[in-house]
């Protein structure tokens, strides 16, 4: 996306969810969003297998029972 397209998207998305952004804030959000898109594109090119993802390793702790809290 071009810079103006990103800015237009940010303005449309913020209006859709009722978030008021002044012009300066909209430009700042668009710049951050553009950088995030660029980082995501780099990550998409990385040759990672599912077992390399930390989310696959993470295991949530069991929910504490009343006995454990006493």
PyMOL Python script that loads the backbone (N, CA, C, O; Angstrom):
from pymol import cmd

cmd.read_pdbstr("""\
ATOM      1  N   UNK A   1       0.836  -1.181   0.000  1.00  0.00           N
ATOM      2  CA  UNK A   1       0.000   0.000   0.000  1.00  0.00           C
ATOM      3  C   UNK A   1       0.879   1.241   0.000  1.00  0.00           C
ATOM      4  O   UNK A   1       1.944   1.269   0.615  1.00  0.00           O
ATOM      5  N   UNK A   2       0.422   2.238  -0.684  1.00  0.00           N
ATOM      6  CA  UNK A   2       1.094   3.531  -0.675  1.00  0.00           C
ATOM      7  C   UNK A   2       0.733   4.286   0.601  1.00  0.00           C
ATOM      8  O   UNK A   2      -0.264   3.975   1.252  1.00  0.00           O
ATOM      9  N   UNK A   3       1.550   5.280   0.955  1.00  0.00           N
ATOM     10  CA  UNK A   3       1.313   6.030   2.188  1.00  0.00           C
ATOM     11  C   UNK A   3      -0.094   6.626   2.242  1.00  0.00           C
ATOM     12  O   UNK A   3      -0.760   6.566   3.276  1.00  0.00           O
ATOM     13  N   UNK A   4      -0.538   7.197   1.133  1.00  0.00           N
ATOM     14  CA  UNK A   4      -1.867   7.821   1.118  1.00  0.00           C
ATOM     15  C   UNK A   4      -2.970   6.779   1.288  1.00  0.00           C
ATOM     16  O   UNK A   4      -3.995   7.052   1.912  1.00  0.00           O
ATOM     17  N   UNK A   5      -2.759   5.595   0.736  1.00  0.00           N
ATOM     18  CA  UNK A   5      -3.743   4.517   0.898  1.00  0.00           C
ATOM     19  C   UNK A   5      -3.832   4.077   2.361  1.00  0.00           C
ATOM     20  O   UNK A   5      -4.921   3.820   2.874  1.00  0.00           O
ATOM     21  N   UNK A   6      -2.684   3.995   3.020  1.00  0.00           N
ATOM     22  CA  UNK A   6      -2.664   3.619   4.438  1.00  0.00           C
ATOM     23  C   UNK A   6      -3.382   4.684   5.257  1.00  0.00           C
ATOM     24  O   UNK A   6      -4.180   4.365   6.138  1.00  0.00           O
ATOM     25  N   UNK A   7      -3.099   5.942   4.967  1.00  0.00           N
ATOM     26  CA  UNK A   7      -3.752   7.037   5.687  1.00  0.00           C
ATOM     27  C   UNK A   7      -5.260   7.003   5.462  1.00  0.00           C
ATOM     28  O   UNK A   7      -6.033   7.178   6.404  1.00  0.00           O
ATOM     29  N   UNK A   8      -5.679   6.779   4.225  1.00  0.00           N
ATOM     30  CA  UNK A   8      -7.115   6.677   3.936  1.00  0.00           C
ATOM     31  C   UNK A   8      -7.751   5.522   4.701  1.00  0.00           C
ATOM     32  O   UNK A   8      -8.867   5.645   5.205  1.00  0.00           O
ATOM     33  N   UNK A   9      -7.036   4.397   4.786  1.00  0.00           N
ATOM     34  CA  UNK A   9      -7.545   3.243   5.531  1.00  0.00           C
ATOM     35  C   UNK A   9      -7.701   3.585   7.006  1.00  0.00           C
ATOM     36  O   UNK A   9      -8.729   3.282   7.611  1.00  0.00           O
ATOM     37  N   UNK A  10      -6.681   4.215   7.585  1.00  0.00           N
ATOM     38  CA  UNK A  10      -6.726   4.579   9.006  1.00  0.00           C
ATOM     39  C   UNK A  10      -7.907   5.502   9.272  1.00  0.00           C
ATOM     40  O   UNK A  10      -8.635   5.315  10.247  1.00  0.00           O
ATOM     41  N   UNK A  11      -8.100   6.492   8.416  1.00  0.00           N
ATOM     42  CA  UNK A  11      -9.216   7.424   8.592  1.00  0.00           C
ATOM     43  C   UNK A  11     -10.559   6.707   8.488  1.00  0.00           C
ATOM     44  O   UNK A  11     -11.461   6.954   9.288  1.00  0.00           O
ATOM     45  N   UNK A  12     -10.693   5.820   7.504  1.00  0.00           N
ATOM     46  CA  UNK A  12     -11.953   5.093   7.328  1.00  0.00           C
ATOM     47  C   UNK A  12     -12.209   4.141   8.491  1.00  0.00           C
ATOM     48  O   UNK A  12     -13.334   4.047   8.983  1.00  0.00           O
ATOM     49  N   UNK A  13     -11.163   3.431   8.932  1.00  0.00           N
ATOM     50  CA  UNK A  13     -11.319   2.477  10.029  1.00  0.00           C
ATOM     51  C   UNK A  13     -11.661   3.195  11.328  1.00  0.00           C
ATOM     52  O   UNK A  13     -12.514   2.737  12.089  1.00  0.00           O
ATOM     53  N   UNK A  14     -11.004   4.310  11.580  1.00  0.00           N
ATOM     54  CA  UNK A  14     -11.291   5.041  12.819  1.00  0.00           C
ATOM     55  C   UNK A  14     -12.711   5.596  12.802  1.00  0.00           C
ATOM     56  O   UNK A  14     -13.387   5.605  13.830  1.00  0.00           O
ATOM     57  N   UNK A  15     -13.159   6.054  11.650  1.00  0.00           N
ATOM     58  CA  UNK A  15     -14.539   6.551  11.545  1.00  0.00           C
ATOM     59  C   UNK A  15     -15.536   5.410  11.735  1.00  0.00           C
ATOM     60  O   UNK A  15     -16.594   5.593  12.337  1.00  0.00           O
ATOM     61  N   UNK A  16     -15.190   4.233  11.217  1.00  0.00           N
ATOM     62  CA  UNK A  16     -16.097   3.082  11.317  1.00  0.00           C
ATOM     63  C   UNK A  16     -16.315   2.643  12.760  1.00  0.00           C
ATOM     64  O   UNK A  16     -17.394   2.166  13.110  1.00  0.00           O
ATOM     65  N   UNK A  17     -15.295   2.802  13.597  1.00  0.00           N
ATOM     66  CA  UNK A  17     -15.419   2.385  14.993  1.00  0.00           C
ATOM     67  C   UNK A  17     -15.682   3.565  15.929  1.00  0.00           C
ATOM     68  O   UNK A  17     -15.704   3.401  17.149  1.00  0.00           O
ATOM     69  N   UNK A  18     -15.880   4.749  15.357  1.00  0.00           N
ATOM     70  CA  UNK A  18     -16.213   5.915  16.165  1.00  0.00           C
ATOM     71  C   UNK A  18     -15.043   6.505  16.931  1.00  0.00           C
ATOM     72  O   UNK A  18     -15.237   7.130  17.974  1.00  0.00           O
ATOM     73  N   UNK A  19     -13.837   6.316  16.429  1.00  0.00           N
ATOM     74  CA  UNK A  19     -12.633   6.842  17.068  1.00  0.00           C
ATOM     75  C   UNK A  19     -12.247   8.139  16.379  1.00  0.00           C
ATOM     76  O   UNK A  19     -11.922   8.148  15.192  1.00  0.00           O
ATOM     77  N   UNK A  20     -12.284   9.219  17.116  1.00  0.00           N
ATOM     78  CA  UNK A  20     -11.963  10.520  16.535  1.00  0.00           C
ATOM     79  C   UNK A  20     -10.451  10.731  16.545  1.00  0.00           C
ATOM     80  O   UNK A  20      -9.812  10.697  17.597  1.00  0.00           O
ATOM     81  N   UNK A  21      -9.889  10.951  15.354  1.00  0.00           N
ATOM     82  CA  UNK A  21      -8.463  11.220  15.218  1.00  0.00           C
ATOM     83  C   UNK A  21      -8.291  12.555  14.513  1.00  0.00           C
ATOM     84  O   UNK A  21      -8.885  12.790  13.461  1.00  0.00           O
ATOM     85  N   UNK A  22      -7.470  13.438  15.099  1.00  0.00           N
ATOM     86  CA  UNK A  22      -7.161  14.658  14.357  1.00  0.00           C
ATOM     87  C   UNK A  22      -6.157  14.293  13.257  1.00  0.00           C
ATOM     88  O   UNK A  22      -5.645  13.174  13.228  1.00  0.00           O
ATOM     89  N   UNK A  23      -5.885  15.225  12.369  1.00  0.00           N
ATOM     90  CA  UNK A  23      -5.039  14.943  11.207  1.00  0.00           C
ATOM     91  C   UNK A  23      -3.650  14.461  11.610  1.00  0.00           C
ATOM     92  O   UNK A  23      -3.123  13.517  11.021  1.00  0.00           O
ATOM     93  N   UNK A  24      -3.055  15.112  12.618  1.00  0.00           N
ATOM     94  CA  UNK A  24      -1.710  14.741  13.062  1.00  0.00           C
ATOM     95  C   UNK A  24      -1.683  13.326  13.631  1.00  0.00           C
ATOM     96  O   UNK A  24      -0.765  12.557  13.347  1.00  0.00           O
ATOM     97  N   UNK A  25      -2.689  12.983  14.435  1.00  0.00           N
ATOM     98  CA  UNK A  25      -2.760  11.648  15.042  1.00  0.00           C
ATOM     99  C   UNK A  25      -2.993  10.592  13.967  1.00  0.00           C
ATOM    100  O   UNK A  25      -2.415   9.507  14.028  1.00  0.00           O
ATOM    101  N   UNK A  26      -3.836  10.901  12.983  1.00  0.00           N
ATOM    102  CA  UNK A  26      -4.103   9.945  11.907  1.00  0.00           C
ATOM    103  C   UNK A  26      -2.832   9.637  11.120  1.00  0.00           C
ATOM    104  O   UNK A  26      -2.595   8.490  10.741  1.00  0.00           O
ATOM    105  N   UNK A  27      -2.018  10.661  10.875  1.00  0.00           N
ATOM    106  CA  UNK A  27      -0.748  10.444  10.168  1.00  0.00           C
ATOM    107  C   UNK A  27       0.174   9.562  11.009  1.00  0.00           C
ATOM    108  O   UNK A  27       0.812   8.655  10.475  1.00  0.00           O
ATOM    109  N   UNK A  28       0.252   9.815  12.313  1.00  0.00           N
ATOM    110  CA  UNK A  28       1.107   9.010  13.196  1.00  0.00           C
ATOM    111  C   UNK A  28       0.651   7.557  13.223  1.00  0.00           C
ATOM    112  O   UNK A  28       1.474   6.644  13.151  1.00  0.00           O
ATOM    113  N   UNK A  29      -0.656   7.342  13.326  1.00  0.00           N
ATOM    114  CA  UNK A  29      -1.185   5.971  13.335  1.00  0.00           C
ATOM    115  C   UNK A  29      -0.878   5.288  12.001  1.00  0.00           C
ATOM    116  O   UNK A  29      -0.498   4.117  11.976  1.00  0.00           O
ATOM    117  N   UNK A  30      -1.040   6.008  10.906  1.00  0.00           N
ATOM    118  CA  UNK A  30      -0.763   5.445   9.585  1.00  0.00           C
ATOM    119  C   UNK A  30       0.707   5.063   9.449  1.00  0.00           C
ATOM    120  O   UNK A  30       1.023   4.030   8.858  1.00  0.00           O
ATOM    121  N   UNK A  31       1.605   5.879   9.986  1.00  0.00           N
ATOM    122  CA  UNK A  31       3.033   5.551   9.933  1.00  0.00           C
ATOM    123  C   UNK A  31       3.335   4.279  10.730  1.00  0.00           C
ATOM    124  O   UNK A  31       4.069   3.412  10.254  1.00  0.00           O
ATOM    125  N   UNK A  32       2.781   4.164  11.923  1.00  0.00           N
ATOM    126  CA  UNK A  32       2.986   2.956  12.734  1.00  0.00           C
ATOM    127  C   UNK A  32       2.392   1.735  12.036  1.00  0.00           C
ATOM    128  O   UNK A  32       3.003   0.667  12.005  1.00  0.00           O
ATOM    129  N   UNK A  33       1.210   1.905  11.486  1.00  0.00           N
ATOM    130  CA  UNK A  33       0.553   0.807  10.782  1.00  0.00           C
ATOM    131  C   UNK A  33       1.394   0.366   9.583  1.00  0.00           C
ATOM    132  O   UNK A  33       1.560  -0.830   9.342  1.00  0.00           O
ATOM    133  N   UNK A  34       1.920   1.330   8.838  1.00  0.00           N
ATOM    134  CA  UNK A  34       2.765   1.006   7.689  1.00  0.00           C
ATOM    135  C   UNK A  34       4.004   0.236   8.092  1.00  0.00           C
ATOM    136  O   UNK A  34       4.401  -0.708   7.409  1.00  0.00           O
ATOM    137  N   UNK A  35       4.628   0.634   9.210  1.00  0.00           N
ATOM    138  CA  UNK A  35       5.802  -0.103   9.700  1.00  0.00           C
ATOM    139  C   UNK A  35       5.423  -1.512  10.127  1.00  0.00           C
ATOM    140  O   UNK A  35       6.173  -2.461   9.894  1.00  0.00           O
ATOM    141  N   UNK A  36       4.266  -1.646  10.748  1.00  0.00           N
ATOM    142  CA  UNK A  36       3.816  -2.970  11.177  1.00  0.00           C
ATOM    143  C   UNK A  36       3.583  -3.880   9.977  1.00  0.00           C
ATOM    144  O   UNK A  36       3.939  -5.058  10.009  1.00  0.00           O
ATOM    145  N   UNK A  37       2.997  -3.344   8.935  1.00  0.00           N
ATOM    146  CA  UNK A  37       2.778  -4.118   7.708  1.00  0.00           C
ATOM    147  C   UNK A  37       4.113  -4.554   7.122  1.00  0.00           C
ATOM    148  O   UNK A  37       4.254  -5.697   6.688  1.00  0.00           O
ATOM    149  N   UNK A  38       5.089  -3.660   7.103  1.00  0.00           N
ATOM    150  CA  UNK A  38       6.411  -3.991   6.559  1.00  0.00           C
ATOM    151  C   UNK A  38       7.061  -5.114   7.373  1.00  0.00           C
ATOM    152  O   UNK A  38       7.654  -6.028   6.800  1.00  0.00           O
ATOM    153  N   UNK A  39       6.953  -5.052   8.701  1.00  0.00           N
ATOM    154  CA  UNK A  39       7.524  -6.116   9.543  1.00  0.00           C
ATOM    155  C   UNK A  39       6.810  -7.440   9.305  1.00  0.00           C
ATOM    156  O   UNK A  39       7.444  -8.494   9.257  1.00  0.00           O
ATOM    157  N   UNK A  40       5.494  -7.383   9.158  1.00  0.00           N
ATOM    158  CA  UNK A  40       4.730  -8.614   8.921  1.00  0.00           C
ATOM    159  C   UNK A  40       5.140  -9.255   7.596  1.00  0.00           C
ATOM    160  O   UNK A  40       5.242 -10.478   7.500  1.00  0.00           O
ATOM    161  N   UNK A  41       5.371  -8.442   6.592  1.00  0.00           N
ATOM    162  CA  UNK A  41       5.805  -8.987   5.295  1.00  0.00           C
ATOM    163  C   UNK A  41       7.165  -9.668   5.405  1.00  0.00           C
ATOM    164  O   UNK A  41       7.398 -10.703   4.782  1.00  0.00           O
ATOM    165  N   UNK A  42       8.061  -9.085   6.197  1.00  0.00           N
ATOM    166  CA  UNK A  42       9.367  -9.720   6.410  1.00  0.00           C
ATOM    167  C   UNK A  42       9.205 -11.061   7.123  1.00  0.00           C
ATOM    168  O   UNK A  42       9.849 -12.045   6.760  1.00  0.00           O
ATOM    169  N   UNK A  43       8.348 -11.093   8.134  1.00  0.00           N
ATOM    170  CA  UNK A  43       8.137 -12.335   8.878  1.00  0.00           C
ATOM    171  C   UNK A  43       7.490 -13.413   8.020  1.00  0.00           C
ATOM    172  O   UNK A  43       7.773 -14.599   8.187  1.00  0.00           O
ATOM    173  N   UNK A  44       6.630 -13.006   7.111  1.00  0.00           N
ATOM    174  CA  UNK A  44       5.993 -13.988   6.227  1.00  0.00           C
ATOM    175  C   UNK A  44       7.022 -14.703   5.356  1.00  0.00           C
ATOM    176  O   UNK A  44       6.796 -15.839   4.939  1.00  0.00           O
ATOM    177  N   UNK A  45       8.145 -14.053   5.079  1.00  0.00           N
ATOM    178  CA  UNK A  45       9.184 -14.643   4.240  1.00  0.00           C
ATOM    179  C   UNK A  45      10.093 -15.592   5.016  1.00  0.00           C
ATOM    180  O   UNK A  45      10.826 -16.376   4.413  1.00  0.00           O
ATOM    181  N   UNK A  46      10.054 -15.529   6.331  1.00  0.00           N
ATOM    182  CA  UNK A  46      10.912 -16.384   7.148  1.00  0.00           C
ATOM    183  C   UNK A  46      10.463 -17.838   7.034  1.00  0.00           C
ATOM    184  O   UNK A  46       9.270 -18.140   7.050  1.00  0.00           O
ATOM    185  N   UNK A  47      11.420 -18.704   6.920  1.00  0.00           N
ATOM    186  CA  UNK A  47      11.135 -20.132   6.797  1.00  0.00           C
ATOM    187  C   UNK A  47      10.990 -20.742   8.190  1.00  0.00           C
ATOM    188  O   UNK A  47      11.935 -21.317   8.730  1.00  0.00           O
ATOM    189  N   UNK A  48       9.803 -20.609   8.758  1.00  0.00           N
ATOM    190  CA  UNK A  48       9.550 -21.137  10.092  1.00  0.00           C
ATOM    191  C   UNK A  48       8.544 -22.277  10.026  1.00  0.00           C
ATOM    192  O   UNK A  48       7.528 -22.194   9.336  1.00  0.00           O
ATOM    193  N   UNK A  49       8.844 -23.322  10.744  1.00  0.00           N
ATOM    194  CA  UNK A  49       7.919 -24.444  10.869  1.00  0.00           C
ATOM    195  C   UNK A  49       7.055 -24.203  12.105  1.00  0.00           C
ATOM    196  O   UNK A  49       7.438 -23.431  12.983  1.00  0.00           O
ATOM    197  N   UNK A  50       5.903 -24.852  12.181  1.00  0.00           N
ATOM    198  CA  UNK A  50       5.032 -24.651  13.351  1.00  0.00           C
ATOM    199  C   UNK A  50       5.742 -24.865  14.691  1.00  0.00           C
ATOM    200  O   UNK A  50       5.419 -24.199  15.675  1.00  0.00           O
ATOM    201  N   UNK A  51       6.695 -25.781  14.735  1.00  0.00           N
ATOM    202  CA  UNK A  51       7.371 -26.032  16.008  1.00  0.00           C
ATOM    203  C   UNK A  51       8.321 -24.893  16.410  1.00  0.00           C
ATOM    204  O   UNK A  51       8.809 -24.877  17.540  1.00  0.00           O
ATOM    205  N   UNK A  52       8.583 -23.964  15.525  1.00  0.00           N
ATOM    206  CA  UNK A  52       9.409 -22.800  15.859  1.00  0.00           C
ATOM    207  C   UNK A  52       8.603 -21.690  16.518  1.00  0.00           C
ATOM    208  O   UNK A  52       9.182 -20.763  17.084  1.00  0.00           O
ATOM    209  N   UNK A  53       7.302 -21.765  16.456  1.00  0.00           N
ATOM    210  CA  UNK A  53       6.439 -20.736  17.019  1.00  0.00           C
ATOM    211  C   UNK A  53       6.286 -20.938  18.522  1.00  0.00           C
ATOM    212  O   UNK A  53       5.953 -22.036  18.967  1.00  0.00           O
ATOM    213  N   UNK A  54       6.521 -19.905  19.296  1.00  0.00           N
ATOM    214  CA  UNK A  54       6.392 -20.019  20.745  1.00  0.00           C
ATOM    215  C   UNK A  54       4.969 -20.364  21.168  1.00  0.00           C
ATOM    216  O   UNK A  54       4.765 -21.016  22.192  1.00  0.00           O
ATOM    217  N   UNK A  55       3.995 -19.935  20.390  1.00  0.00           N
ATOM    218  CA  UNK A  55       2.608 -20.242  20.742  1.00  0.00           C
ATOM    219  C   UNK A  55       2.364 -21.746  20.748  1.00  0.00           C
ATOM    220  O   UNK A  55       1.489 -22.226  21.469  1.00  0.00           O
ATOM    221  N   UNK A  56       3.115 -22.485  19.968  1.00  0.00           N
ATOM    222  CA  UNK A  56       2.972 -23.932  19.958  1.00  0.00           C
ATOM    223  C   UNK A  56       3.609 -24.561  21.202  1.00  0.00           C
ATOM    224  O   UNK A  56       3.245 -25.667  21.599  1.00  0.00           O
ATOM    225  N   UNK A  57       4.556 -23.853  21.808  1.00  0.00           N
ATOM    226  CA  UNK A  57       5.241 -24.370  22.990  1.00  0.00           C
ATOM    227  C   UNK A  57       4.496 -23.987  24.263  1.00  0.00           C
ATOM    228  O   UNK A  57       4.512 -24.730  25.244  1.00  0.00           O
ATOM    229  N   UNK A  58       3.854 -22.844  24.247  1.00  0.00           N
ATOM    230  CA  UNK A  58       3.176 -22.312  25.428  1.00  0.00           C
ATOM    231  C   UNK A  58       2.060 -23.249  25.882  1.00  0.00           C
ATOM    232  O   UNK A  58       1.280 -23.742  25.068  1.00  0.00           O
ATOM    233  N   UNK A  59       1.997 -23.480  27.150  1.00  0.00           N
ATOM    234  CA  UNK A  59       0.918 -24.262  27.755  1.00  0.00           C
ATOM    235  C   UNK A  59       0.375 -23.455  28.918  1.00  0.00           C
ATOM    236  O   UNK A  59       1.113 -23.127  29.846  1.00  0.00           O
ATOM    237  N   UNK A  60      -0.882 -23.141  28.876  1.00  0.00           N
ATOM    238  CA  UNK A  60      -1.488 -22.356  29.952  1.00  0.00           C
ATOM    239  C   UNK A  60      -1.520 -23.180  31.232  1.00  0.00           C
ATOM    240  O   UNK A  60      -1.727 -24.393  31.202  1.00  0.00           O
ATOM    241  N   UNK A  61      -1.315 -22.511  32.336  1.00  0.00           N
ATOM    242  CA  UNK A  61      -1.402 -23.188  33.629  1.00  0.00           C
ATOM    243  C   UNK A  61      -2.857 -23.519  33.906  1.00  0.00           C
ATOM    244  O   UNK A  61      -3.745 -22.783  33.476  1.00  0.00           O
ATOM    245  N   UNK A  62      -3.119 -24.600  34.606  1.00  0.00           N
ATOM    246  CA  UNK A  62      -4.499 -24.931  34.928  1.00  0.00           C
ATOM    247  C   UNK A  62      -5.115 -23.854  35.805  1.00  0.00           C
ATOM    248  O   UNK A  62      -4.430 -23.215  36.603  1.00  0.00           O
ATOM    249  N   UNK A  63      -6.401 -23.666  35.647  1.00  0.00           N
ATOM    250  CA  UNK A  63      -7.108 -22.672  36.448  1.00  0.00           C
ATOM    251  C   UNK A  63      -7.085 -23.112  37.906  1.00  0.00           C
ATOM    252  O   UNK A  63      -7.399 -24.263  38.208  1.00  0.00           O
ATOM    253  N   UNK A  64      -6.719 -22.211  38.814  1.00  0.00           N
ATOM    254  CA  UNK A  64      -6.633 -22.606  40.227  1.00  0.00           C
ATOM    255  C   UNK A  64      -7.990 -23.029  40.793  1.00  0.00           C
ATOM    256  O   UNK A  64      -9.022 -22.430  40.493  1.00  0.00           O
ATOM    257  N   UNK A  65      -7.959 -24.041  41.592  1.00  0.00           N
ATOM    258  CA  UNK A  65      -9.188 -24.492  42.260  1.00  0.00           C
ATOM    259  C   UNK A  65      -9.309 -23.763  43.598  1.00  0.00           C
ATOM    260  O   UNK A  65      -8.385 -23.072  44.026  1.00  0.00           O
ATOM    261  N   UNK A  66     -10.452 -23.924  44.246  1.00  0.00           N
ATOM    262  CA  UNK A  66     -10.642 -23.275  45.553  1.00  0.00           C
ATOM    263  C   UNK A  66      -9.648 -23.815  46.586  1.00  0.00           C
ATOM    264  O   UNK A  66      -9.216 -23.079  47.472  1.00  0.00           O
ATOM    265  N   UNK A  67      -9.286 -25.094  46.475  1.00  0.00           N
ATOM    266  CA  UNK A  67      -8.319 -25.698  47.398  1.00  0.00           C
ATOM    267  C   UNK A  67      -6.961 -25.016  47.279  1.00  0.00           C
ATOM    268  O   UNK A  67      -6.298 -24.757  48.284  1.00  0.00           O
ATOM    269  N   UNK A  68      -6.554 -24.730  46.054  1.00  0.00           N
ATOM    270  CA  UNK A  68      -5.255 -24.126  45.834  1.00  0.00           C
ATOM    271  C   UNK A  68      -5.196 -22.693  46.340  1.00  0.00           C
ATOM    272  O   UNK A  68      -4.123 -22.202  46.688  1.00  0.00           O
ATOM    273  N   UNK A  69      -6.327 -22.026  46.384  1.00  0.00           N
ATOM    274  CA  UNK A  69      -6.367 -20.641  46.827  1.00  0.00           C
ATOM    275  C   UNK A  69      -6.432 -20.530  48.347  1.00  0.00           C
ATOM    276  O   UNK A  69      -6.143 -19.464  48.892  1.00  0.00           O
ATOM    277  N   UNK A  70      -6.797 -21.582  49.031  1.00  0.00           N
ATOM    278  CA  UNK A  70      -6.967 -21.529  50.511  1.00  0.00           C
ATOM    279  C   UNK A  70      -5.674 -21.539  51.251  1.00  0.00           C
ATOM    280  O   UNK A  70      -5.667 -21.499  52.481  1.00  0.00           O
TER     281      UNK A  70
END
""", "prot")
cmd.dss("prot")
cmd.show_as("cartoon", "prot")
cmd.util.cbc("prot")
cmd.orient("prot")
